[in-house]
């Protein structure tokens, strides 16, 4: 049996990647930042339908420090490097996000190289592809890079750009046989396995709770976390995925109001607080003077975006589920956890 290391096993994407690897018959190791998270991850796996934990082991390791990583990397064939620092709010010092992301990714790649790992699959972001460009640019493929020096991108997106660029540079200069594949997902939705919510899930929660009375005029793609986890496994195993960037999205970029409309259609009366109107751009700009999250939305207002999703489908035979199922399951999981 092959062994897979999943970094960040307590996270939204990491926990689903853990579940996908275990269901795929792999021996799985995962890194978490504290012993307290072991019980949390076990409970998350139970929610994913996995109670037999014979083939999973837990390793305490933090992206910012060397401790624990060598033991985690021993006897590993593949690494899914999912862990990434994500701020709960926009930091005033962007180095607090970019530095740990870059250094943590480099730490994982160096050790993977030292321990003769076959391939690392790095979870990057569509943010490293389709943000900070002139408004005249509307179509995006894996060949595009977001300009990290643009004033229109957040610290988090900059961290994803810089970490991914560093990863490709490391592979280019490395004398080992380590392979790299990068996944660039759009907005990640789908059923939660625990109560620690990502920003995408918080958006759905806010809509259902009536905390978002109207949606800003921004567009984004949707991908189901379960399909994203399966894409990681496919990218890990497929020979032709070596050296590829792969956009992960079930849809083209859609207006946020379409997400709201889909929720209402799927949930009926349970979605009676979901917004039906859009915020005027001038109002978002006014709010941006006092709200950092709104400030980061301003460059995206009314911006038309289209993305090329063919590579994942044609290269890896990946067929993501419809967004109706994804959004319905997202909402239902929030209800089931008592978070709405």
Steps between C-alpha positions, in 0.01 A plus 500: 500500500619850416530763772364854467580796725222759520611827662240696693268209572273702727410753229196501271686377191757298694239294685321414175833407338569275799164331454551460124845344548372256764204403282747451215683231697815695590695506824463861610710724722385850586650803669312707755627784717405363843407174675159646581412487131536119480157442656353773280632340180378156608152645549520673160591171334204337672274764343656402165398138561839373617516325837783255431814702572745209471676658201532857626766651727529850643814714517539830685669746264465871430590662166706760688732252673714195412375290792307188403536523124772237454296238684191596300688466170658158567390218264266733308435449127283806435431831674180702475616838629171659594595688817525875460466789745164673448435812708162535673520868407721698267837558671660843512840337445479284186826324589309322778321308224748488212810401697352189673338391172824525300727359770256221586468391137878507458542293818259235366667489156853471640404213729300329225811521284726368778269206572459399133130578479372439148263796463367798692154631414484862617168669573538852362205717395328654198611816679848427363354510147210739462541802729668840470484509119375791286121499459543440127624146578197275540614147408735298718692175457771319694758703303398821679657634817352766726750788540612484862594869497145610415337728758171321427587167662475398865783373720353150485498493119852641493610218731353244260673659199839522668484150654405341169769688305758394756383136468548499122841666540603237755405216263683669213822529701474171691732213412257244643228312309221667696194580286255787555137549402303807606123528547347850470147486645239775486251553787483174698160393630337172604417318825696596808640227726550725803411839647812693391372679189694622196422843354298343215281308744462811717357672192225236469441509875465878489248479215289240683508702823390819327826677581557579131192702397626553144793368296783706352532475121796261497554175310667177611518134411371213714659162571382228739757409765431127439573538128807707582629222727447245222686728260796501739506119496476490119776762467714301742479179296471601134835495314384778266426734792869547575609862468145628445293780647133400509204734554234335717152637438160346434375823343608805312516810720146586610350809667460461876127564459478177297639310799229659715229417247619138480483470880141627499402257226661203679383574853163668466375645829828418676664767283248776568775730634728453198544830309298576188661832411845630407688778675565810289871541425505845660381353829772231500759773433359704789520200734856435381611815681438329835494127415811315376302211348292741295818685400639177353179451298511840330747400220272203419174696472331435166806320368417239237710183527505174308725205575615201300399179682595255225833378637359330810228332294712393204828423678361333811148391401361716780126559505388733781143493629251779421508807723140437610612184679806673644311798641215283632746272682689802634185645651376166635831439677478844663148417620614159627783655703262758645693785341194663341 
